[in-house]
């Protein structure tokens, strides 16, 4: 009977231990972790950010992660502070710091003269630039080949070649018609035709031998034409290959030079807007990068311009095929936004430089960008 009471007492004690004591101890441990050595609570910095993969992203649990976020967390450890991330639009990341609502902002925020007028930046931590993403529409086949063969570029190249052959044919006819009229008729129509034929078979290295100059000037011109034809053939081959490839790809935008004549999009309030304004290019603004990709899929625009790392990250994870052109232009530098004359700038810079020269920064980049 006494043993039964002891067992009941032990059970009650165990329940009290699980329900009351352990949670209190856990709370004490968490509280101790958020306190400094002198017993005072750690200061908390309110950090603005936005979705900008792979620099700043949010998971299903509402936790922020990414290159910029992990960097900011590493800085917080060095400064012995806590962080509270709050999602804002790109414009609010600047105005929030300017108005004091945010202590700092971090994502993929480029340093620009316009922003520098109202806020301040830390040292840069990532170098990038603008790039162009287009739909990947490579469609090889006889239809695209036929389209290429009747394209204005192809026909213009053939016309130019005929002009060159006619020019060489006229010269050969003038030099040979008097002494070699059996092969190059004195009749202008027939004689120039003979010269055109000779120039063509010589250029293609067919060399039937039915037409051959016998005069010294004619042979000198022929030798010069033989060597010139080798260079011309290589040029024409490259030119025609480019035309055929471009027709098969069927992309309106193949480089920066095509932007003025295409339907282009950019992220609203992003630094890319300055590039369009400076170059007088009309473009459509979108509220997010994903909206720009969707507009490409729906054929509302031909291309979207934004920071290269973000475009590559989005394109690699898209369900459809997108092509990020290899050309990068208008170099950008990412930095942390702080208030003008903010005391945070100097201490963040010190911690930032320490991290950027450490293996920790290499590990952060490798985590999201690979080796």
C-alpha positions in Angstrom: 0.0 0.0 0.0 2.8 2.4 0.9 4.6 1.4 -2.3 1.6 2.3 -4.3 1.5 5.8 -2.8 5.2 6.2 -3.5 4.6 5.3 -7.1 1.7 7.7 -7.4 3.9 10.4 -5.9 6.6 9.7 -8.4 4.2 9.9 -11.3 2.8 13.2 -10.0 6.4 14.5 -9.6 7.2 13.4 -13.2 4.2 15.2 -14.6 5.1 18.4 -12.8 8.6 18.1 -14.0 7.5 17.8 -17.7 4.7 20.4 -17.5 6.2 23.1 -15.3 9.9 22.8 -14.6 11.3 21.9 -18.0 9.5 24.7 -19.9 10.6 27.2 -17.3 14.2 26.0 -17.7 13.9 26.2 -21.5 12.6 29.7 -21.3 15.5 30.7 -19.1 18.0 29.2 -21.5 16.4 31.1 -24.5 16.4 34.3 -22.4 20.0 33.8 -21.5 20.9 33.3 -25.2 19.3 36.7 -26.1 21.2 38.5 -23.4 24.6 40.0 -23.4 27.4 39.2 -20.9 26.3 42.1 -18.6 22.8 40.7 -18.4 21.1 43.3 -20.6 19.0 42.2 -23.6 20.7 42.3 -27.1 19.6 45.2 -29.3 17.4 44.2 -32.2 17.9 45.7 -35.7 14.9 46.0 -38.0 16.1 44.9 -41.4 14.1 45.5 -44.6 14.3 42.9 -47.4 12.4 41.6 -50.4 12.2 38.5 -52.5 15.2 38.5 -54.8 16.4 35.0 -55.4 19.1 33.8 -54.7 20.0 36.8 -52.5 16.9 36.9 -50.3 14.1 34.3 -50.2 11.4 33.2 -47.7 10.5 29.6 -47.0 7.1 28.0 -46.0 7.8 28.7 -42.4 8.3 32.5 -43.0 12.0 32.3 -42.5 14.3 34.4 -44.7 17.4 32.9 -46.3 19.7 33.5 -49.2 23.1 35.0 -50.0 22.3 38.5 -48.6 20.3 37.2 -45.7 23.0 34.7 -44.6 25.6 37.5 -44.9 23.5 39.8 -42.7 23.1 37.0 -40.1 26.8 36.6 -40.0 27.3 40.3 -39.5 24.7 40.2 -36.6 26.7 37.6 -34.8 29.9 39.7 -35.0 27.9 42.8 -33.8 26.2 40.7 -31.1 22.7 41.9 -32.1 19.4 40.3 -33.0 17.7 40.8 -36.4 14.1 41.2 -37.3 13.4 40.9 -41.0 10.5 42.7 -42.5 9.4 42.4 -46.1 9.1 45.6 -48.1 8.9 46.7 -51.8 12.1 47.9 -53.4 11.1 51.5 -53.0 10.2 51.0 -49.4 13.6 49.5 -48.7 15.0 52.9 -49.4 12.4 55.2 -48.0 12.1 53.0 -44.9 15.7 53.5 -44.0 15.5 57.2 -45.0 12.5 57.7 -42.6 14.0 55.7 -39.8 11.4 52.9 -39.9 14.2 50.5 -40.8 17.7 50.3 -39.4 19.0 48.9 -42.6 17.9 47.1 -45.8 19.5 44.2 -47.7 18.6 42.1 -50.7 20.0 42.6 -54.2 20.1 46.4 -53.9 22.4 48.2 -56.4 24.4 51.3 -55.6 23.1 54.2 -57.6 23.6 58.0 -57.5 19.9 58.6 -57.0 19.7 56.4 -53.9 23.0 57.8 -52.6 21.3 61.2 -52.4 18.8 60.1 -49.7 20.5 57.2 -47.9 24.0 55.7 -47.5 25.6 52.4 -48.5 28.1 50.1 -46.9 31.0 48.6 -48.8 29.8 46.5 -51.7 29.7 42.8 -51.2 28.7 41.5 -54.6 29.5 42.7 -58.2 27.0 42.0 -61.0 25.4 43.7 -64.0 22.3 43.7 -66.2 21.4 40.9 -68.5 18.6 40.0 -70.9 16.3 36.9 -70.6 14.3 35.8 -73.7 12.2 32.8 -74.6 14.2 29.9 -75.9 12.6 29.2 -79.2 15.1 27.1 -81.2 13.1 25.4 -83.9 15.3 23.6 -86.4 13.7 21.9 -89.4 12.9 22.4 -93.1 10.4 25.2 -92.4 12.9 27.4 -90.6 15.5 26.5 -93.3 13.1 27.6 -96.0 12.3 30.7 -94.1 16.0 31.5 -93.9 16.6 30.9 -97.6 14.0 33.5 -98.5 14.9 36.0 -95.8 16.0 39.5 -96.8 19.4 39.0 -95.2 20.1 35.8 -97.2 18.9 37.3 -100.5 21.0 40.4 -99.9 24.1 38.2 -99.3 23.4 36.3 -102.6 23.0 39.6 -104.5 26.2 40.9 -103.1 28.0 37.7 -104.2 26.6 38.0 -107.7 27.8 41.6 -107.9 31.3 40.6 -107.0 31.3 37.7 -109.5 30.0 40.0 -112.2 32.8 42.6 -111.5 35.5 39.9 -111.7 33.9 38.5 -114.9 33.9 42.0 -116.6 37.6 42.4 -115.8 38.5 39.0 -117.2 36.4 39.6 -120.3 38.1 43.0 -121.0 41.6 41.4 -120.7 40.9 38.2 -122.6 38.2 39.0 -125.3 40.7 40.3 -127.9 43.2 37.4 -127.8 41.0 34.6 -126.4 37.7 35.2 -128.0 37.0 31.5 -128.3 36.6 31.2 -124.6 35.6 34.8 -123.7 33.4 36.1 -126.6 33.9 39.6 -127.9 30.1 40.0 -127.5 29.6 41.9 -124.2 26.5 39.9 -123.2 28.1 36.5 -124.0 31.6 37.5 -123.0 30.7 38.9 -119.6 28.6 35.7 -119.0 31.8 33.7 -119.8 33.7 35.8 -117.3 31.0 35.3 -114.6 31.1 31.6 -115.1 34.9 31.5 -114.8 34.8 33.6 -111.6 32.2 31.3 -110.1 33.9 28.0 -110.8 37.2 29.5 -109.6 35.7 30.7 -106.4 34.1 27.4 -105.6 37.4 25.6 -106.6 35.4 23.4 -109.1 37.7 24.4 -112.0 36.1 22.6 -115.0 38.9 24.0 -117.2 36.5 24.9 -120.0 37.4 28.6 -119.4 41.0 29.7 -118.7 42.8 33.0 -119.4 45.8 33.0 -121.7 47.0 36.6 -121.4 49.5 37.6 -118.7 47.2 40.3 -117.2 44.3 37.9 -117.3 46.4 35.2 -115.4 47.6 37.8 -112.8 44.0 38.8 -112.1 43.0 35.2 -111.9 45.6 34.4 -109.3 44.6 37.4 -107.2 41.0 36.3 -107.5 41.8 32.7 -106.4 43.3 34.0 -103.1 40.6 36.6 -102.6 38.0 34.0 -103.2 39.3 31.8 -100.3 38.8 34.8 -97.9 35.4 35.7 -99.4 34.2 32.1 -99.2 35.0 31.9 -95.5 33.2 35.2 -94.9 30.1 34.2 -96.8 30.0 30.8 -95.0 30.1 32.6 -91.6 27.5 35.1 -92.7 25.1 32.5 -94.0 25.5 30.3 -90.9 24.7 33.3 -88.7 21.5 34.0 -90.8 20.4 30.4 -90.7 21.0 30.1 -86.9 19.2 33.4 -86.2 16.2 32.3 -88.3 16.0 29.0 -86.5 16.3 30.6 -83.1 13.5 33.0 -84.0 14.3 35.4 -81.1 13.6 39.0 -81.6 16.3 40.0 -79.1 19.8 38.5 -79.5 21.8 41.3 -77.8 21.8 44.7 -76.3 21.6 46.3 -79.8 18.2 44.8 -80.3 16.5 46.4 -77.2 15.4 49.6 -78.9 13.3 47.8 -81.5 11.8 45.1 -79.2 9.1 45.0 -76.5 11.2 44.9 -73.3 10.3 44.8 -69.6 12.1 45.8 -66.4 11.5 45.7 -62.7 9.8 48.9 -61.4 12.0 51.1 -59.3 15.0 48.9 -60.2 18.4 50.4 -61.4 17.7 49.0 -64.9 15.2 51.9 -65.4 18.1 54.3 -65.4 19.7 52.4 -68.3 16.6 52.6 -70.4 16.2 56.3 -69.6 19.8 57.2 -70.4 19.6 55.3 -73.8 16.1 56.5 -74.7 14.6 53.0 -74.8 10.9 52.6 -74.2 10.1 49.7 -72.0 7.3 48.3 -69.8 7.7 48.1 -66.0 6.6 45.1 -63.9 6.1 44.7 -60.1 8.2 41.6 -59.9 10.7 39.5 -61.8 8.4 36.6 -61.9 5.8 38.9 -63.5 8.3 39.7 -66.2 8.9 36.0 -66.9 5.2 35.4 -67.1 4.9 38.3 -69.6 7.5 36.6 -71.8 5.6 33.3 -71.6 2.4 35.1 -72.6 4.3 36.8 -75.5 3.4 40.3 -74.1 7.1 41.2 -74.2 10.1 39.9 -76.2 12.7 40.2 -73.4 13.2 41.2 -69.7 16.2 43.1 -68.4 17.4 42.7 -64.8 20.4 41.7 -62.7 22.2 38.7 -64.2 22.4 36.5 -61.1 18.7 36.8 -60.4 17.7 36.1 -64.0 19.9 33.0 -64.1 18.5 31.7 -60.8 14.9 32.2 -62.0 15.5 30.8 -65.5 17.1 27.6 -64.1 14.1 26.9 -61.9 11.4 27.9 -64.4 9.0 25.2 -65.8 9.5 26.7 -69.3 12.7 27.2 -71.3 14.2 30.7 -71.0 17.5 31.8 -72.4 19.7 34.3 -70.4 21.9 35.9 -73.0 25.6 35.7 -72.1 26.2 39.4 -72.6 26.4 41.4 -69.3 26.2 45.2 -69.4 25.8 48.3 -67.1 27.8 46.9 -64.2 26.1 46.9 -60.8 27.3 46.6 -57.2 25.2 45.3 -54.3 25.6 46.8 -50.8 23.6 47.2 -47.5 21.5 50.3 -47.2 21.9 52.4 -44.0 20.8 55.9 -43.1 22.9 58.9 -43.8 25.3 59.6 -41.0 24.2 56.3 -39.4 26.5 54.9 -36.7 25.8 51.5 -38.1 27.7 52.1 -41.3 31.1 51.9 -39.8 30.6 48.9 -37.5 28.8 47.0 -40.3 31.7 47.8 -42.7 34.2 46.4 -40.3 32.3 43.2 -39.8 31.5 43.0 -43.5 35.2 43.2 -44.5 36.1 40.5 -42.0 33.4 38.2 -43.5 34.2 38.9 -47.1 37.8 37.8 -46.6 36.9 34.6 -44.8 36.0 31.1 -45.8 32.5 31.7 -44.4 31.7 34.0 -47.4 33.0 31.4 -49.8 30.7 28.9 -48.2 27.7 31.2 -48.4 28.2 31.8 -52.1 28.8 28.2 -52.8 25.7 27.2 -51.0 23.5 29.1 -53.4 25.6 29.6 -56.6 27.6 26.3 -56.6 31.3 26.2 -57.1 
